[in-house]
């Protein structure tokens, strides 16, 4: 009898706060941020759909700031985000697009609403995740990966089902799923799946690596996570912006029941790094001596 992943902890929707003046976000991981239980993920901010008026004047967002020792992943669902950094990279992403930035040994960047969105306004929805780098790659050369919506594989659920029997699909940003592979190049195994489940009442089984940490986040709608043999164990209900941390229990699948139509969830995680995490402000290293060195290097203009 197949055994499905069980829920270790449910974290309900947290309070929002502003990042700069352009991103009103939920700190999804709350007190678990920067903890081993989420490795290799570190932090997750989600900005729910928010209406911005036209003619905002100056673009809204976050001005120049440094990073070292990890990667930032920005996913645009609605609206547009513009990125610029001191390595000469720049780009604008729109609905469905992704920016995957490797800070590595040091980068200075800025993130704003795009000029077009600033002028015209509209609905803005995005998220940003921080992904830790393994110790041996902390000081790697910075890298920028723009991943457009049309480059992201889409895998039907259940696997192999004909079109008329499909219950949803997985947009594969990073990691492997069935015979597909996400376009993002990563320094350790990372799963970043955008899962669309349109049919209320559907029960969907989703394969997942048994040795990877796993987090389920509800972007919109609602699901019930069904654990145990054949999904007949304890269930956990999640609504919008709720998150479940799953047990690392050797099970190789998730089972969810879709509670509401047009549900969208994210399944996130990866292979645990099992390395010390030292985090302060925009730097994530393995020791606080390395954090102090990052601060010194930044002030000395070495980024």
Residue frames relative to the residue before (quaternion, step in Angstrom):
aa qw qx qy qz dx dy dz
X 1.0000 0.0000 0.0000 0.0000 0.00 0.00 0.00
X 0.4299 -0.7154 0.4755 0.2781 3.65 -0.69 0.97
X 0.2562 -0.7544 0.5918 0.1228 3.54 -1.06 0.88
X 0.2149 -0.7994 0.5517 0.1024 3.56 -0.73 1.07
X 0.6425 -0.5389 0.3880 0.3823 3.55 -1.16 0.67
X 0.2491 -0.7585 0.5842 0.1464 3.56 -1.04 0.81
X 0.5341 -0.6394 0.4649 0.2996 3.53 -1.25 0.52
X 0.2962 -0.7568 0.5617 0.1545 3.55 -0.87 1.00
X 0.7950 -0.1012 0.1138 0.5872 3.55 0.97 -0.90
X 0.2018 -0.7439 0.6248 0.1243 3.55 -1.10 0.79
X 0.1029 -0.7671 0.6311 0.0513 3.56 -0.96 0.93
X 0.3292 -0.7695 0.5194 0.1724 3.53 -0.61 1.18
X 0.7410 -0.4226 0.2918 0.4326 3.54 -1.31 0.41
X 0.2827 -0.7722 0.5430 0.1703 3.64 -0.68 1.04
X 0.6174 -0.4992 0.4279 0.4318 3.56 -1.31 -0.09
X 0.4571 -0.6876 0.5001 0.2613 3.55 -1.20 0.62
X 0.0091 -0.7568 0.6504 0.0641 3.53 -1.35 0.27
X 0.5141 -0.6434 0.4732 0.3129 3.57 -1.25 0.40
X 0.1553 -0.7059 0.6801 0.1227 3.53 -1.22 0.72
X 0.7754 -0.0281 -0.0517 0.6288 3.55 -0.30 1.26
X 0.6038 -0.5430 0.4009 0.4242 3.59 -1.01 -0.74
X 0.6610 0.5342 -0.3006 0.4328 3.57 1.26 0.26
X 0.7659 0.3269 -0.1565 0.5310 3.57 1.21 -0.44
X 0.0950 -0.7858 0.6111 0.0088 3.58 -0.46 1.28
X 0.0288 0.8851 -0.4518 0.1083 3.57 0.04 1.34
X 0.3766 -0.6394 0.6162 0.2638 3.48 -1.44 0.39
X 0.3019 -0.7218 0.5827 0.2198 3.64 -0.85 0.87
X 0.2771 -0.8546 0.4114 0.1538 3.52 0.41 1.37
X 0.7380 0.4334 -0.2479 0.4540 3.61 0.86 -0.89
X 0.2624 -0.8113 0.4933 0.1721 3.59 1.32 -0.09
X 0.8487 -0.1469 0.1034 0.4974 3.62 -0.90 -0.92
X 0.5935 0.5697 -0.3769 0.4255 3.61 1.23 -0.09
X 0.4410 0.7014 -0.4614 0.3172 3.59 1.24 -0.19
X 0.8390 0.1453 -0.1603 0.4993 3.54 -1.09 0.91
X 0.5208 0.6114 -0.4263 0.4162 3.62 1.16 0.59
X 0.6476 -0.5531 0.3702 0.3710 3.57 -1.20 0.61
X 0.6039 0.6074 -0.3586 0.3712 3.60 1.06 -0.73
X 0.7149 0.4271 -0.2493 0.4943 3.60 1.20 -0.46
X 0.4007 0.7612 -0.4530 0.2343 3.60 1.24 -0.33
X 0.5583 -0.1716 -0.8117 -0.0056 1.58 -1.92 1.66
X 0.4764 0.6532 -0.4628 0.3636 3.63 1.20 0.17
X 0.2681 -0.7823 0.5494 0.1192 3.54 -1.17 0.69
X 0.8060 -0.0705 0.1442 0.5697 3.55 0.72 -1.12
X 0.0709 -0.7891 0.6100 0.0114 3.57 -1.18 0.61
X 0.0386 -0.7695 0.6374 -0.0075 3.57 -0.76 1.14
X 0.0670 -0.7951 0.6024 0.0199 3.57 -0.92 0.94
X 0.1727 -0.7655 0.6149 0.0782 3.56 -0.87 1.03
X 0.3021 -0.7702 0.5347 0.1718 3.58 -0.39 1.23
X 0.6959 -0.4669 0.3085 0.4501 3.63 -1.18 0.35
X 0.0555 0.7866 -0.6077 0.0944 3.54 -0.80 1.12
X 0.3656 -0.7455 0.5209 0.1979 3.54 -0.92 0.94
X 0.0910 -0.7628 0.6392 0.0368 3.56 -0.91 1.00
X 0.4529 -0.7026 0.4831 0.2604 3.58 -0.93 0.91
X 0.5802 -0.5692 0.4444 0.3767 3.54 -1.28 0.25
X 0.8123 0.2604 -0.2004 0.4819 3.53 -1.34 0.29
X 0.1058 0.8351 -0.5263 0.1200 3.55 0.77 1.12
X 0.4960 -0.6259 0.4509 0.3986 3.58 1.22 -0.30
X 0.8153 -0.0792 0.1020 0.5645 3.55 -0.66 -1.10
X 0.5662 -0.5929 0.4361 0.3711 3.61 -1.05 0.68
X 0.3345 -0.7386 0.5521 0.1943 3.57 -1.07 0.78
X 0.3722 0.7238 -0.5267 0.2452 3.56 -1.09 0.66
X 0.5970 -0.5294 0.4553 0.3950 3.55 -1.12 -0.80
X 0.3961 -0.7422 0.4966 0.2139 3.58 -0.77 1.07
X 0.7945 -0.3331 0.2140 0.4604 3.55 -1.32 -0.05
X 0.1529 0.7623 -0.6145 0.1338 3.56 -0.95 0.99
X 0.4466 -0.7264 0.4628 0.2423 3.60 -1.07 0.69
X 0.0611 -0.7508 0.6513 0.0913 3.55 -1.39 0.23
X 0.0513 0.7635 -0.6437 -0.0074 3.53 -1.30 0.45
X 0.8258 0.3505 -0.2198 0.3833 3.55 -1.22 0.63
X 0.7900 0.1962 -0.1180 0.5688 3.62 1.21 0.00
X 0.4334 -0.6713 0.5319 0.2803 3.57 -1.35 -0.18
X 0.2281 -0.7320 0.6180 0.1742 3.57 -1.20 0.58
X 0.1070 -0.7790 0.6168 0.0360 3.56 -1.00 0.90
X 0.0744 -0.8056 0.5877 -0.0101 3.57 -0.55 1.20
X 0.0909 -0.7892 0.6073 0.0081 3.57 -0.79 1.11
X 0.1974 -0.7746 0.5926 0.0993 3.56 -0.76 1.07
X 0.1808 -0.7748 0.5992 0.0897 3.57 -0.87 1.01
X 0.7681 -0.0434 0.0447 0.6372 3.58 1.05 -0.86
X 0.7371 0.3489 -0.2824 0.5052 3.58 -1.06 0.71
X 0.3963 -0.7110 0.5331 0.2308 3.55 -1.32 -0.17
X 0.1623 -0.7622 0.6227 0.0697 3.55 -1.14 0.81
X 0.1764 -0.7721 0.6032 0.0940 3.57 -1.00 0.88
X 0.1415 -0.7843 0.6028 0.0402 3.56 -1.00 0.96
X 0.0525 0.7515 -0.6575 0.0123 3.55 -1.17 0.74
X 0.0066 -0.8029 0.5958 0.0199 3.59 -1.07 0.66
X 0.6371 -0.5772 0.3727 0.3492 3.54 -1.31 0.31
X 0.5766 0.5443 -0.3960 0.4631 3.59 1.26 0.28
X 0.6124 -0.5836 0.3339 0.4158 3.57 1.31 0.12
X 0.5146 0.6320 -0.4293 0.3892 3.59 1.26 0.08
X 0.1382 0.7633 -0.6271 0.0703 3.55 -1.10 0.69
X 0.1761 0.7889 -0.5743 0.1298 3.54 -1.14 0.57
X 0.2747 -0.7274 0.6058 0.1685 3.51 -1.32 0.42
X 0.1055 -0.7816 0.6114 0.0642 3.56 -0.94 0.90
X 0.1902 -0.7677 0.6060 0.0851 3.52 -1.16 0.81
X 0.8304 -0.2546 0.1390 0.4758 3.60 -1.27 -0.17
X 0.8244 0.2065 -0.1880 0.4923 3.55 -0.79 1.10
X 0.6077 0.5729 -0.3524 0.4223 3.60 1.23 -0.31
X 0.2276 -0.7658 0.5940 0.0945 3.55 -1.32 0.49
X 0.1371 -0.7290 0.6604 0.1167 3.55 -1.21 0.68
X 0.0743 -0.7882 0.6109 0.0053 3.58 -0.72 1.11
X 0.0101 -0.8300 0.5552 -0.0530 3.58 -0.26 1.28
X 0.2057 -0.7580 0.6106 0.1011 3.55 -0.85 1.05
X 0.2949 -0.7697 0.5406 0.1681 3.57 -0.48 1.20
X 0.0860 -0.8360 0.5362 0.0787 3.59 1.00 -0.82
X 0.8519 -0.1488 0.1062 0.4907 3.57 -0.92 -0.92
X 0.7855 -0.3091 0.1496 0.5148 3.58 1.21 -0.08
X 0.1201 0.7674 -0.6197 0.1129 3.52 -0.92 0.98
X 0.1912 -0.7365 0.6348 0.1346 3.56 -1.25 0.52
X 0.0936 0.8203 -0.5566 0.0923 3.60 -0.64 1.05
X 0.2154 -0.7386 0.6213 0.1484 3.51 -1.39 0.12
X 0.1447 -0.7842 0.6018 0.0446 3.57 -1.17 0.70
X 0.0710 0.8034 -0.5818 0.1050 3.56 -0.73 1.12
X 0.5937 -0.4565 0.4897 0.4463 3.52 -1.36 0.08
X 0.5301 -0.6362 0.4506 0.3336 3.59 -1.05 0.71
X 0.6491 -0.5087 0.3768 0.4219 3.63 -1.18 0.35
X 0.6420 0.5247 -0.3265 0.4537 3.60 0.98 -0.82
X 0.6821 0.4697 -0.2966 0.4755 3.59 0.87 -0.92
X 0.6122 0.5518 -0.3448 0.4493 3.59 1.04 -0.76
X 0.6985 0.4735 -0.2683 0.4647 3.58 0.97 -0.87
X 0.7962 0.3457 -0.1571 0.4711 3.57 0.84 -1.02
X 0.3238 -0.7444 0.5177 0.2701 3.60 1.13 -0.58
X 0.2450 0.7684 -0.5719 0.1501 3.55 -1.32 -0.21
X 0.6621 -0.4757 0.3884 0.4295 3.54 -1.31 -0.33
X 0.1212 -0.7940 0.5951 0.0255 3.53 -0.88 1.02
X 0.1249 0.7632 -0.6227 0.1194 3.57 -0.89 1.05
X 0.1766 0.7848 -0.5730 0.1564 3.57 -0.76 1.00
X 0.1056 -0.7554 0.6267 0.1597 3.53 -1.35 -0.06
X 0.1225 -0.7651 0.6236 0.1036 3.53 -1.30 0.38
X 0.1286 -0.7725 0.6205 0.0419 3.51 -0.99 1.00
X 0.2529 -0.7142 0.6264 0.1832 3.52 -1.23 0.59
X 0.1379 -0.7865 0.6014 0.0286 3.56 -0.86 1.09
X 0.3996 -0.7361 0.4930 0.2355 3.57 -0.71 1.05
X 0.3258 -0.7062 0.5909 0.2145 3.54 -1.25 0.55
X 0.5249 -0.6088 0.4784 0.3534 3.61 -1.04 0.68
X 0.6855 -0.5088 0.3331 0.4003 3.57 -1.15 0.63
X 0.6987 0.4894 -0.2896 0.4341 3.59 0.86 -0.91
X 0.7344 0.3837 -0.2294 0.5107 3.60 1.25 -0.29
X 0.3448 0.7708 -0.4851 0.2275 3.62 1.24 0.08
X 0.7832 0.3062 -0.1471 0.5208 3.57 0.96 -0.86
X 0.2716 0.7709 -0.5262 0.2345 3.57 1.12 0.67
X 0.6341 -0.5208 0.4058 0.4024 3.56 -1.28 0.33
X 0.5193 -0.6370 0.4597 0.3365 3.64 -0.90 0.82
X 0.0610 -0.7958 0.6022 -0.0179 3.53 -1.14 0.75
X 0.1549 -0.7797 0.6027 0.0692 3.58 -1.14 0.70
X 0.0432 -0.8046 0.5921 -0.0080 3.59 -0.75 1.06
X 0.1347 -0.7555 0.6345 0.0924 3.62 -0.58 1.08
X 0.0576 -0.7910 0.6091 -0.0023 3.59 -0.81 1.03
X 0.2312 -0.8099 0.5284 0.1071 3.56 -0.40 1.24
X 0.6909 -0.5114 0.3288 0.3912 3.55 -1.19 0.64
X 0.7028 0.4773 -0.2815 0.4462 3.59 0.89 -0.92
X 0.6374 0.5197 -0.3317 0.4621 3.61 1.24 -0.19
X 0.5989 0.5809 -0.3499 0.4260 3.60 1.27 -0.20
X 0.3979 -0.7288 0.4974 0.2511 3.64 -0.59 1.08
X 0.1812 -0.7527 0.6243 0.1036 3.55 -1.21 0.66
X 0.1025 -0.8088 0.5790 0.0090 3.57 -0.67 1.16
X 0.4053 -0.7395 0.4762 0.2495 3.64 -0.72 0.99
X 0.2090 -0.7310 0.6355 0.1347 3.53 -1.33 0.50
X 0.4930 -0.2573 -0.8204 0.1332 1.55 -1.74 1.83
X 0.6617 -0.5130 0.3595 0.4121 3.54 -1.22 0.45
X 0.8436 0.1957 -0.1562 0.4751 3.55 -0.94 0.93
X 0.4683 0.6897 -0.4500 0.3201 3.60 1.24 0.00
X 0.4890 -0.6250 0.5015 0.3445 3.62 -1.04 0.64
X 0.7155 -0.4987 0.2758 0.4042 3.55 -1.19 0.59
X 0.6911 0.4985 -0.2925 0.4340 3.58 0.90 -0.88
X 0.7228 0.4082 -0.2447 0.5011 3.62 1.22 -0.32
X 0.4520 0.7039 -0.4502 0.3123 3.59 1.23 0.07
X 0.2710 -0.7831 0.5488 0.1097 3.55 -1.03 0.92
X 0.7843 -0.1365 0.0946 0.5977 3.57 1.29 -0.02
X 0.2341 -0.7640 0.5726 0.1833 3.54 -1.24 -0.33
X 0.3637 -0.7072 0.5739 0.1952 3.53 -1.34 0.48
X 0.2081 -0.7234 0.6451 0.1313 3.57 -0.89 1.01
X 0.2229 -0.8321 0.5040 0.0629 3.53 -0.43 1.30
X 0.1451 -0.8151 0.5588 0.0469 3.58 -0.09 1.33
X 0.7867 -0.0691 0.0767 0.6087 3.58 0.96 -0.92
X 0.7060 0.4333 -0.3473 0.4394 3.53 -1.16 0.69
X 0.4867 -0.6325 0.5198 0.3049 3.54 -1.39 -0.07
X 0.0664 0.7777 -0.6226 0.0563 3.55 -1.07 0.77
X 0.7971 -0.0392 -0.0490 0.6006 3.55 -0.58 1.22
X 0.7712 -0.3024 0.2311 0.5103 3.62 -0.72 -1.01
X 0.5876 0.5895 -0.3609 0.4207 3.59 1.27 0.12
X 0.1661 -0.7694 0.6109 0.0852 3.54 -1.27 0.50
X 0.4732 -0.6778 0.4871 0.2820 3.57 -0.91 0.93
X 0.5469 -0.6522 0.4228 0.3110 3.56 -1.11 0.68
X 0.5681 0.6252 -0.3921 0.3641 3.61 1.09 -0.58
X 0.2932 -0.7177 0.6070 0.1749 3.55 -1.01 0.92
X 0.0509 -0.8220 0.5665 -0.0279 3.58 -0.66 1.13
X 0.4841 -0.6848 0.4768 0.2634 3.56 -1.26 0.52
X 0.7422 0.0878 -0.1227 0.6530 3.57 1.35 0.00
X 0.6452 -0.5264 0.3523 0.4272 3.64 -1.13 0.36
X 0.0245 0.7918 -0.6038 0.0883 3.58 -0.66 1.20
X 0.1775 -0.7598 0.6164 0.1061 3.57 -1.06 0.83
X 0.1056 0.7612 -0.6332 0.0919 3.56 -0.85 1.00
X 0.0870 0.8256 -0.5377 0.1473 3.54 -0.03 1.39
X 0.2038 -0.7442 0.6293 0.0926 3.55 -0.93 1.04
X 0.0832 -0.8496 0.5201 -0.0260 3.57 -0.24 1.33
X 0.1583 -0.7911 0.5890 0.0466 3.57 -0.71 1.14
X 0.0051 -0.8049 0.5894 -0.0684 3.59 -0.67 1.18
X 0.1205 -0.8764 0.4624 0.0602 3.61 0.21 1.23
X 0.7338 0.4774 -0.2278 0.4264 3.62 1.12 -0.60
X 0.3451 -0.7338 0.5503 0.1991 3.59 -0.53 1.17
X 0.7686 0.3332 -0.2714 0.4739 3.55 -1.02 0.91
X 0.5395 0.6287 -0.4070 0.3847 3.59 1.21 -0.32
X 0.1911 -0.7405 0.6313 0.1290 3.55 -1.16 0.70
X 0.0553 -0.8331 0.5473 -0.0579 3.53 -0.58 1.22
X 0.2063 -0.7550 0.6126 0.1103 3.55 -0.95 0.95
X 0.0959 -0.8114 0.5765 -0.0089 3.57 -0.78 1.09
X 0.3679 -0.7296 0.5262 0.2354 3.64 -0.53 1.09
X 0.0401 0.7883 -0.6113 0.0570 3.57 -1.07 0.77
X 0.5597 -0.6352 0.4016 0.3493 3.64 -0.90 0.87
X 0.4782 -0.7243 0.4270 0.2538 3.58 -0.74 1.10
X 0.7407 0.4047 -0.2231 0.4877 3.60 1.13 -0.58
X 0.5783 0.5735 -0.3788 0.4395 3.61 1.23 0.35
X 0.4964 -0.5950 0.5338 0.3385 3.55 -1.15 0.62
X 0.1106 -0.8131 0.5714 0.0062 3.57 -1.10 0.72
X 0.0284 -0.7693 0.6380 -0.0190 3.55 -0.98 0.99
X 0.1581 -0.7650 0.6185 0.0853 3.59 -1.02 0.87
X 0.0486 -0.7964 0.6025 -0.0187 3.58 -0.75 1.12
X 0.2809 -0.7526 0.5721 0.1656 3.58 -0.91 0.94
X 0.2592 -0.7730 0.5637 0.1324 3.54 -0.55 1.19
X 0.7617 -0.1548 0.0925 0.6223 3.58 0.99 -0.82
X 0.7158 0.4171 -0.3191 0.4602 3.57 -1.22 0.45
X 0.3478 -0.7294 0.5391 0.2376 3.57 -1.01 -0.77
X 0.0784 -0.7840 0.6146 0.0388 3.55 -1.20 0.63
X 0.2640 -0.6943 0.6391 0.1993 3.48 -1.41 0.26
X 0.2494 -0.7675 0.5722 0.1457 3.59 -0.65 1.09
X 0.1775 -0.8052 0.5647 0.0362 3.53 -0.71 1.19
X 0.0979 -0.8311 0.5473 0.0145 3.59 -0.49 1.18
X 0.6692 0.5159 -0.3686 0.3875 3.54 -1.36 0.01
X 0.7371 -0.3919 0.3006 0.4612 3.55 -1.34 -0.17
X 0.8494 0.0111 -0.0683 0.5231 3.53 -0.87 1.09
X 0.5920 -0.5988 0.3610 0.4008 3.58 1.21 0.46
X 0.5117 0.6742 -0.3970 0.3549 3.59 1.22 0.40
X 0.4974 0.6453 -0.4359 0.3824 3.58 1.24 0.30
X 0.7991 -0.2415 0.2093 0.5092 3.55 -1.19 -0.59
X 0.2048 -0.7740 0.5872 0.1191 3.57 -1.07 0.75
X 0.1590 -0.7676 0.6150 0.0855 3.56 -1.22 0.58
X 0.2521 -0.7811 0.5580 0.1223 3.58 -0.74 1.09
X 0.0840 -0.7876 0.6104 0.0107 3.55 -0.99 0.94
X 0.1718 -0.7676 0.6100 0.0957 3.54 -1.05 0.86
X 0.7889 -0.3230 0.2085 0.4795 3.59 -1.28 -0.12
X 0.8577 0.0967 -0.1485 0.4827 3.53 -0.99 1.09
X 0.4589 0.6170 -0.4853 0.4162 3.60 1.21 0.43
X 0.1423 -0.7879 0.5955 0.0664 3.56 -1.20 0.54
X 0.1588 -0.7724 0.6088 0.0865 3.57 -1.09 0.74
X 0.2307 -0.7197 0.6400 0.1387 3.53 -1.02 0.93
X 0.2773 -0.7959 0.5228 0.1278 3.55 -0.67 1.14
X 0.5558 -0.5850 0.4723 0.3546 3.57 -1.20 0.57
X 0.3326 -0.6786 0.6132 0.2299 3.55 -1.16 0.69
X 0.1810 0.8565 -0.4466 0.1849 3.55 0.54 1.28
X 0.6344 -0.5650 0.3259 0.4148 3.58 1.23 0.31
X 0.5143 0.6325 -0.4281 0.3900 3.60 1.25 -0.06
X 0.2714 -0.8042 0.5158 0.1167 3.57 -1.00 0.80
X 0.7439 0.2969 -0.2574 0.5406 3.59 1.05 0.69
X 0.2739 -0.6947 0.6343 0.2002 3.51 -1.41 0.33
X 0.0976 -0.7683 0.6248 0.0991 3.55 -1.20 0.53
X 0.0120 -0.8069 0.5898 -0.0297 3.56 -0.78 1.04
X 0.2355 -0.7072 0.6444 0.1709 3.51 -1.29 0.58
X 0.3612 -0.7476 0.5200 0.2007 3.57 -0.77 1.04
X 0.2762 -0.8067 0.5070 0.1264 3.59 -0.57 1.17
X 0.8082 0.1650 -0.0472 0.5633 3.58 1.06 -0.73
X 0.5432 -0.6102 0.4452 0.3664 3.60 -1.07 0.60
X 0.8268 0.2109 -0.1761 0.4908 3.54 -1.29 0.51
X 0.2527 0.7711 -0.5340 0.2374 3.55 0.88 1.00
X 0.0546 -0.7725 0.6323 0.0238 3.55 -1.14 0.73
X 0.0042 -0.7916 0.6107 -0.0208 3.57 -0.83 1.01
X 0.2624 -0.7153 0.6122 0.2116 3.53 -1.32 0.25
X 0.1560 -0.7503 0.6372 0.0821 3.56 -1.01 0.91
X 0.0144 -0.8364 0.5364 -0.1118 3.52 -0.50 1.32
X 0.3997 0.7127 -0.5286 0.2299 3.57 -1.18 0.50
X 0.0342 -0.7980 0.6001 0.0434 3.50 -1.20 -0.61
X 0.6992 -0.4392 0.3545 0.4388 3.51 -1.35 -0.13
X 0.4490 -0.7021 0.4702 0.2904 3.63 -0.66 1.04
X 0.4220 -0.7146 0.4997 0.2481 3.58 -0.99 0.85
X 0.1743 -0.8192 0.5235 0.1564 3.60 1.15 -0.63
X 0.5118 0.5908 -0.4373 0.4448 3.55 0.94 1.05
X 0.6037 -0.5640 0.4003 0.3965 3.63 -1.10 0.53
X 0.2074 -0.7589 0.6068 0.1133 3.55 -1.16 0.73
X 0.0026 0.7578 -0.6518 0.0286 3.56 -0.76 1.11
X 0.0420 0.8237 -0.5582 0.0906 3.57 -0.47 1.22
X 0.1480 0.7590 -0.6268 0.0955 3.54 -1.02 0.86
X 0.8362 -0.0521 -0.0045 0.5459 3.55 -0.63 1.15
X 0.8294 -0.2300 0.1658 0.4813 3.60 -0.81 -0.97
X 0.6460 0.5080 -0.3150 0.4747 3.61 1.27 0.23
X 0.0208 -0.7740 0.6329 0.0046 3.58 -1.08 0.79
X 0.0833 0.7934 -0.5914 0.1174 3.55 -0.47 1.27
X 0.6244 -0.5440 0.3954 0.3973 3.60 -1.24 -0.37
X 0.7784 0.1529 -0.0942 0.6016 3.60 1.23 -0.44
X 0.5474 -0.6167 0.4446 0.3498 3.57 -1.21 0.41
X 0.5152 0.5818 -0.4303 0.4593 3.59 1.24 -0.16
X 0.6566 0.4955 -0.3042 0.4805 3.58 1.05 -0.78
X 0.5974 0.5454 -0.3543 0.4691 3.59 1.13 -0.61
X 0.6622 0.4959 -0.3047 0.4719 3.59 0.91 -0.91
X 0.6283 0.5215 -0.3311 0.4729 3.58 1.06 -0.74
X 0.6273 0.5307 -0.3371 0.4596 3.61 1.01 -0.76
X 0.6472 0.5162 -0.3165 0.4631 3.58 0.96 -0.85
X 0.6543 0.5157 -0.2992 0.4652 3.57 0.96 -0.94
X 0.6682 0.5057 -0.2971 0.4577 3.56 0.90 -0.95
X 0.6473 0.5163 -0.3249 0.4570 3.59 0.97 -0.83
X 0.6759 0.4912 -0.2994 0.4606 3.58 0.87 -0.93
X 0.6872 0.4728 -0.2734 0.4790 3.57 1.16 -0.65
X 0.5358 -0.6632 0.3902 0.3475 3.60 1.25 0.11
X 0.4439 0.7300 -0.4273 0.2956 3.59 1.24 0.35
X 0.5329 0.6025 -0.4270 0.4131 3.61 1.25 0.15
